[in-house]
């Protein structure tokens, strides 16, 4: 961690289509009518309304499979030969694809006209009207595609319930920075190996109500010979923001980077640094709004109020650079503020702090405001979530019913979740 940081559980100070088939036409002769009746039977209904797989379903099926089925996941590279890294940012310092709408049921095909009496001249059948063109298959979303809207909760949200530990990840070591993606079935997080180097891992679960995940694998295309952590996946699934201590940015101990991919099921391309946000100090834990126009992150830069502070920046589009970051002074103190997360409406912010008045060391705090243009009011400690141990790296699911965090309440930092009451 940068500033007052965590390595394990110790705090240290660091150096600076399908269309409906057209119904049959009217016929004049009984024989013709019988033939047409036979050709327009209901046996075609199943072919008319079979649903096609959507991109969202494909993404969810890709992420919910076994580790071997997930894209771009390979065994972890050998740990660096450097000595254990005490400058940990995933510990102490560190979106959803819309669900496909099932097709509606069809109305029954109109019954054919009765046969015309044979004493009359048969009337030829009406010519078929041209069928409308089949809809084009949608193109994969581009890097600037608008985010998918999260499914709103069908209730009034209440307080969060007791924490439950996530299981099945298959990793023995500190775990930090959990975030959900792909309709809340994919889990990105940070694992620190025995040498102290941190790396971004990915696991999946069968549905958003489960605490059981698949064994995790590293996200190879994001790995470096340095430390990489505290990931955040955009609501579109096309971008991932994270910190890295790799070379190529502003020579800070930790800097913010972003990587893009053409579709939510492909591998991320080579990451690039967010130069406009990075400084000679450490930056980490980037967390963005659903439209990616606003970012909050943590920095130890000296212009803050002390230790690690929450900073915010805005931009005009998801492909534009951010403006100059500003210090959220109403939230920061002379001790640690870290791991900030904005609600979807931007009116509530959650973060960790070891300020006086909490339950233990780093606790989850919450503050609200009346509009996004107003400062936040006083922060309050969140009862029922905090313990005498560290609670940090707060994250919410797409519908904001599920909370994820890291806590060392069982001795070592592990990943936990809490489900919000719905009434």
Secondary structure, 3 states (H helix, E strand, C coil): CCCEEEECCEEEECCCCCCCCCCCCCCCCHHHHHHHHHHCCHHHHHHHCCCCCCHHHHHHHHHCCCHHHCCCEECCCCCCCCCCCCCCCCCCCCCCCCCCCCCCCCCCCCCCCCCCCCCCCCCCCCCCCCCCCCCCCCCCCCCCCCCCCCCCCCCCEEEECCCEECECCCCCCCEEEEEEECCCCEEEEEEECCCCCEEEEEEECCCCCCCECCCCEEEHHHCCCCCEEEEEECCCCCEEEEEECCCCCCCCCCEEEEEECCCCCCCCCCCEECCCCCCCCCEEEEEECCCCCEEEEEECCCCCCCCCEEEEEECCCCCCCCCCCEECCCCCCCCCEEEEEECCCCCEEEEEECCCCCCCCCEEEEEECCCCCCCCCCCEECCCCCCCCCEEEEEECCCCCEEEEEECCCCCCEEEEEEEEEC
